[in-house]
Amino acid sequence: MRITIETGIFYDTERYFSSEERHILQKLFLWETMAKSIEEFRNKKAEALAKGWNLSGPVPMSAAMSAVTSEMEKRVMKRLREGNSGSS
């Protein structure tokens, strides 16, 4: 999968992300639409990075993950400003 951020840079998830990071991104794509606040989204991101995936333990924040999750945070804030607080 390719993820393009606002600056036009794209990240190929197979190339730039570990399997643990890809799993975390999948969770965060869901939370991007469901979070009722930016704090909730950030907490879910921190929780996912701390737990890791498949007993991997903590997953360090790579530059690619940081860029993509920063973009996700911007979209969450935009969604919340526009009055769509997410699912119940």
Long-range contacts (C-beta under 8 A, 24 or more apart in sequence): 3-68, 5-67, 5-68, 5-71, 6-71, 6-74, 9-67, 11-64, 11-67, 11-68, 16-62, 16-64, 17-62, 17-64, 17-65, 18-59, 18-62, 19-53, 20-52, 20-53, 20-54, 20-56, 20-59, 21-59, 21-62, 21-64, 21-65, 23-53, 23-54, 24-48, 24-49, 24-52, 24-53, 24-59, 24-65, 25-65, 25-68, 28-69, 28-72, 29-72, 32-72, 32-75, 32-76, 32-79, 33-79, 33-86, 33-87, 34-86, 34-87, 35-76, 35-86, 36-85, 36-86, 37-80, 38-73, 38-76, 38-77, 38-80, 41-72, 41-73, 41-76, 42-73, 45-69
